[in-house]
Structure formats: structure tokens, C-alpha cells
């Protein structure tokens, strides 16, 4: 445990120090000073991708486009603060809307459509086949997969009046097989290709309680917990963290409210039907509470503090045969833009599951992600993580885990992202292997994905 702890401490300190000292890559010019008072210019379907007019003078604070918070922000018309650097938002690529004429079909209704396709390959030191613990979602070693084929039709909510909206987010592929919900439309027996509605809900904006009002949605929807999204355009890496798969529920059926207290503070509250369901209860009494606050510390939206809680019977999944009768998960997340070029995320999850076969199961996780925009086309990525599955109720192996992932994201135009990465996973006992076996203390994986947005 001590070497792992020292590795974690040194890595976090190095990343924090690097962020504090970063002033942006050389060669981009003095016009890119991050403290410019000019507000960020949003992406638009009519604007050239990464034009000088778009980048110069923009502070570039707000949400990174390849994140779950950015995915949630898509559902509110005009709420997104797009980054001049980083991958282009999939919702604004505009191929279906412009080149295929869907904009003319929808008119001024506010409805839009977009989609994506992702394929990838992962090589693993553990061997070929289904890997026993990590990584996820690219969980098959030495195999090329069709990860996702996605299509979205949605109507974001206007915020200046009473408004109705909806979100239909369909996808298929190997990731849909991994995230197959109870009661869903896919084939639960096929581990390499299935289908799912990640979102199938209706929503409303109510001009009540505060000047900014409240949003309400009901139906099948993505979780609000976690930084990394399940869907390919909403996560910076090809692989995901331990917290994402073992300490969070990716999607559920339920009702959520989002009270916009002011420009800096949002309050989420809701009830779900349990872990990953499609319009059905996970168990006889799996009514669960979920809540979250998101607070931008300053009006320019440079630093964001998030706190979440999710509690109830069968709120998240346990390892096979290790489920208890009441889950509680707490999350704390800090996102900070050190400059227009460098964003850091620090996230902590901790949880407890009462009355499992080994008593109260507990788990604790901490990671940091660094996103460095080297230029308009290339991002450098680093993730360092520690995860302690104390009783083995999450992964099936009671162990201390850590992982370090180095990656890049090359996005030469608004349609394409290429994401290679190399990842090392480490445990203090034999946890990694293939086909459910736990034979290795360490595991090295190398992956690459191609994401096409339209």
C-alpha cells in the first residue's frame, strides 16, 4: 500500500504544480493570454472550425466538451459555454442538420439531431478475451470492436419562458451490451453488440421559485454523477476510471428537477427506480434518492465545485453475489481551469452497501485528470487514480487498485477524433486476468479508438 500511496501523492503533486505553473504552449502567440476579459465565443454551425476569430481573446472557461457535465448541459438551450480548444461538441457538428437537410425539416421548432460512430482496439498483457477487472468500457483484450453507433433527437429547453422538451438518445454496439438495462430493448446475451436508449425522456422548464426557474424531466436518463460520460463523445479517454464503473450508476429511470438558483448555482433532486432500469424497478422496493449541487465559484466559470449523493436499495450494482440491501454513494468533484490550455479535475467517490454477505461493504476512490490543449488539434491527457475495494463488493476482489493512463486526442476537424492511450493498472493482490480469472497483480493495456461525429 505504501508504494501505491507514494506514487499517488507524487503524481497529484506533480500535476497540481504543473497546472499552477502552466501558461500555455509556446508558439501560439501573446494574443492567447488566459485572463482576457472577452467572453468565450460559442461554436455555431455557420462558423469555421477553430477560426482565429473564434480562438483569439477567449478566456475558454466553463465546461470541457468531452465530459458528462457537458452532455447534461446540452439539454438546456443556450446554457453551454463551449471551449475554443478541445474536441468540437458533437451536438454542434451539424452534418445531419445542414448537409442532410434536417434543419429544414425541423424548422424553428428547436429540435435537432446528431450522431456518432466509434470503433477501437485494446491490447492487453493479460491476454485475449473479456478482461476480469479493468479497463472498462474497452473490456476485451486484443480485439477490435464496434464500440458505439449513436443517434440523438432532442429539443433543449428554453430558459426564458415555460417550455417543453424531450431527449431521445439511442446507441448500439459493444458498449450498449455492457450497459444493457433491466427491461431494455437489447439482447442481454450478446456481450459484443446490443442496443439501448440511453435517454428516452420528456422535460419542462418552469419559471418558478427563482428568476432562472426550474427544469424537470421524467423517464429514462443519464446519471448526473461522475465526470466521465458513458457515451463516446462525452469522455476524454477511450477507457474509463474505476469510480465510473464500480461506484456510479450510469443511467436510470426516474424523475429529476434542476433548480437554477442563479448563474453560478444549480441544485438537482430526484428519485430513481434503482440501478440501470428501463421503465421498471430494479427490485421490489428500489426507490432511490439522488441529489447534486453544482457551484461555479466565480462568474467567469473557471472553478466548479460539485457534491452528489445517491442512496437507496439497489441504487448501484455490486459484484456478483455481493449485493446488500441499501447503497449510499457520496461524490465530491473539483474542476479548475488553470489557464485556457489546462483543465484539471479531481474527483472523490466513497460508498457503503449495508448487509452484504461480508457485512457492510465499503469503497473509496480518488482520481485526478489533466487535460492540456497543446494546440487547436491535439490534447495531451493524464489520469492518475486510486480505488480501494475494501471488502471486494465492487470488483469481486478485495484489493487496493491504482492506475495511470497517458493519452492524446487528435481532432483535426470537427468530424473526427483519434484517441490512443497507454494504461497501467496495479493491485496489491492478484486481481487482473481474463474470463473471470484473477492471476496478475499488474496489467498493461494499450488502446486506440476512432470517433466519427455527424
Secondary structure, 3 states (H helix, E strand, C coil): CHHHHHHHHHHHHHHHHHHHHCCCCCCCCHHHCCCCCCCCCCCCCCCCCCCHHHHCCCCCCCCCCCCHHHHHHCCECCCCCCCCCCCCCHHHCCHHHHHCCHHHHHCCCCEEEEEEEEEEEEEECCCCEEECCCCECCCEECEEEEEEEEEEEEECECCCCCEEEEEEEEEEEHHHHHCCCECCCCCCCCCCCEEEEEEEEEEEEECCCCCCCEEEEEEEEECCCCCCCCCHHHCCCCCECHHHHHCCCCEEEEEEEEEECCCCEEEEEEEECCCCECCCCCCCCCCEEEEEEEEECCCCCCEEEEEEEEEECCCCCCCCCCCCCEEEEEEEEEEEECCCCEEEEEEEEEEEEEEECCEEEEEEEEEEEEEEECCCCEEEEEEEEEEEECCCCCCCCCEEEEEEEEEEEEEEECCEEEEEEEEEEEECCCCECECCCCCECEEEEEEEEEEEEC
